[in-house]
Structures are given as C-alpha cells and as structure tokens.
Amino acid sequence: MEELAEGLLKATLRALGLLIRFLIWLTMELFFEITAWYVGWPICRALSLGNWPRQSIGEHELAAPLTRFTVSVVGILTLLGIVILLAKLTGSA
C-alpha cells in the first residue's frame, strides 16, 4: 500500500512539473516571441530608417533567429525602460 501511495505521489509531482514547464514555456513564447517583437519592431524600423527588419510586423515567424532575438531584446529593453521611467515619474523608485 505504501508503494502505491509513493507511486501516486511521484506521478502527481511529475504531472505538476510538466504543467509548470508548460506554463513557463507559454509565458516565454507569449512575452518574448510576440509582445517583445511587436514593441521592438517599430523601434528597429525607425532606427534603421525603414530598412530592418525586412519582414512586416506580423511576420515574426519568417524572420531569421538572430533578427527575432535582436528585435525582441530591443522590445524588452524598451518595456523595461518604460517601467523604470514610470516608476521614477510616480515616485516609486
């Protein structure tokens, strides 16, 4: 009976671990791949005077991995800068 309970506990913990992994993956996919792209794309486009990235804003899946990464990093840094600026303006920082 004790082995059955131990097996059930292991299976439950394994399922919980898979669920947490899935939620982390979904968050990273949604935030980094999509939100950061949509924030970083217009900034990169403006800084390069319309030359880079070559893909339109809705075609992030077609962009090269380095392009996706760079545009997403620009988007994340922009969002972080906005948060810091708002924190300073409201007196929270």
Secondary structure by P-SEA (a helix, b strand, c coil): caaaaaaaaaaaaaaaaaaaaaaaaaaaaaccccaaaaaaaaaaaaaaccccccccccccccccaaaaaaaaaaaaaaaaaaaaaaaaaaccc
